[in-house]
């Protein structure tokens, strides 16, 4: 009996995993149906044909819910584009993105992440295959991360040859 209960629980869990991507849209549709049901009942009482009443209710839902949502999405996209252009112009005036990447706070963050990563890796020795770089400025092995290869090329205390560069 216990075996069957455990098996049923596992099967229910797998059913949940399969249904999980559909839960949010189903609950949204349920909320829309609950909110618009009284309006549909009124429309159905005035229009005697059920299919036409359903079509009218559907058009009403689309017009009152999805059209304003679409308009807000378009407006938000325009604002984001305007913000991007403004930030790009301001960045170009201050030396471009390259100057932003070599900002002192980013340099400090890169150095701190390198120190933390080296401490963590020293605890993980032998547990995971880790890409190693040549010995760094301190004379010890240092590993690289994708973050360091992407953003910390010139700000990291690691030499340029240790960061995956071809030079």
N, C-alpha and C positions, 0 to 999 in steps of 0.2 A: 504494500500500500504506500509506504514512504517513497519507494522507488518511482511509482507512478506519479506521485505528487511532485517530486523533484523533476521528473521528465516533463510534466505539464508546465512547471514553472520555467524550465529552460525553453520549451516550445513557445510559451507566451512572451518570453524575453526576445526570442528571435522574431516573433510577429511584431513586437514593438520596434525592433531595429529596422525591419522592413517598412513599417508604416511611419517611422519618424520623419522622413522628408515631407510627408503629406499632411502632418498634423497642423502646422501653422496655416496652410491654405484652407484646410477643412474648418478650423475654428474661425477663421476670418469669414468664410462663406456662411457659417452658422450665425455669426454675429450680424452680418448683413441681412440674412433671412429673418432673424428675430426682430431687427429694427424696422424692416420694411413690410413685415407681415400685415400689420393693421392697415397700411396704405393699400396693400394688394387686396385685402378683403373689401375695402371701400370701392376700389376700382372694379372688382369682380361683381359687386352688387349693382353697379351702374351699367356695366357692359355685360350683357347676358352671355356672350360667347366666351368660354373659358380660355381658349387659345389666344384670342385677341386681348383679353385681360392680362394674361401672362406676358404677352409681347409688350404691352403697354407698361406693365410693372418693370420688366427687364430694361426697357429703354429709360424709364424714370431712374432706376438704380444707376445705370451707366452715366446718365447725364448728371445726377446729383453727387455721385461718389468718384467716378473715375475721371471725368473731364476736369474737375478742379485739381485732382491729384496730378494729372498730366500737366496742367498749367503750372502748378507749383514746381514740378520737376524741371520744366523748361526754364522757369525763372531762376531756380537754384543753379542750373547748369550755366546760365548766362552770368550770374554773379560769380560763380567759381572761375569762369573764363576771364572775367574782368579782373578778379583778384590775382589770377596767375599772370596776366599781362602787367599789372601794376607792380607785382613783386619782381617780375623779370626786369622791368625797366629800372626799378630801384636797385636791384642786384647789379645790373650793368653799370649803373652810375658808381657803384662802390667796388668795382673790380670784377664783377661776374661771379659765377658759381664757384670758380676755383678759389677765390678769396674767401668765400663762405666756408668751403671745406677745410681751409687752413686756419679757421678761427681758433683762438686760444682755448675756448671751452671744448671744442671738438678734439683738439690735440690732447687736452687733459683727459677727456673721456676715452680716447684711443689708448693712451698710456695706462689708465686705470684698468681698462678691459684687458690689456696685455698682461698686466701684473696679476689680475684675478685669474685669467686663463692659465698662466704659468703655474700658479699655486694649485689650481684645480687639476691640471695635467700631471703635476708631480704626484698627486694622490692617486691618479688613474694609471700610472705606469704599469704596463703589462696587461691591462684589462681590455684596451681597445686599440685597433690599428690607427695610429695617428700620423699624419703627414709631418715629416720633420724638415726643418730648414737648416742651412749651415749655421755654425756657431755665430751668435750675435755679437754685439759690441761688448757685452759683458763676458764673453768667452764661454757662455753656456749655450746648450741647444735650446732653441725656441721653436714652437710650432706656429703655423699660420692658420688664420681663419678666413672665411670668405669676407667677413666684415673688414678685416685688416687689409686684405688684398684689394678691396673695392675702394675704401675711403681713407685708409691710413697709410697710403704709399709713402708720402713724404713727411707725415706728421708723427709716425711711429718711431720709437727709438731703434727699431730693427733696421739693419742695412737694407738697401734697395734690392740686393741680390737674394735676400732671405724672404722676400715677399712674393715669390712666384713670378717675378719679372724675368724677361728673357735676357736682360743685360748682366 
